[in-house]
Amino acid sequence: MDTLYATAVSAQTTILLDRGLEVLQDENKLTELATLYSLLDRVGQVPALTLAWKGYIKRRGVELVSDAQRDATLIEDLLSFKVSALSSPCALHAHSSLA
């Protein structure tokens, strides 16, 4: 059963991350992010989650900085984004794997 589970989840990792990570992170769904982390951890896919999360952070950061309408609130927006990002279960592993 574990092999079947691992195979099924591993095969869907890219889809889970491509379709779910940004939405969960944007909506600050910490419980669901923790569940996703746990699920991917059980099948050895945390490195894929970490890579996807780092990509998300970079994309969102660029979006915030590139939005000219945010000039007046950019610093506050970036600080809020940082707090939100660091509260994610993905942040702990990503931080420990930074080189």
C-alpha positions, 0 to 999 in steps of 0.5 A: 500500500505504501508503494502505491501511495508513494507512486500515486502522490509522486506522479501528481507532485508537479500538478499539486505544486503547479495548481495548488501552492500559489493559491494556498500561499496567497490565501494563507492556508497554513493548515492546507500547506502543512498537509501538503508538506506532510504529504510530500514529505512522506514520499520524499518530494519536499525538495520539489516543494522547496523549489516550487516555493522559492519560485513562488517567492521570487515571482511574487516579489517581482510582481510587488516591486514591478507594480507602479501602483504600489509605490506608496505602500511598497514597503508595507506590502513587502513586509506583509508578504515576508511575514506571510511567506515566513509563516508557511510550513514551506519556509522552514525547510526552504530556509534550512536548505539555502546555500 
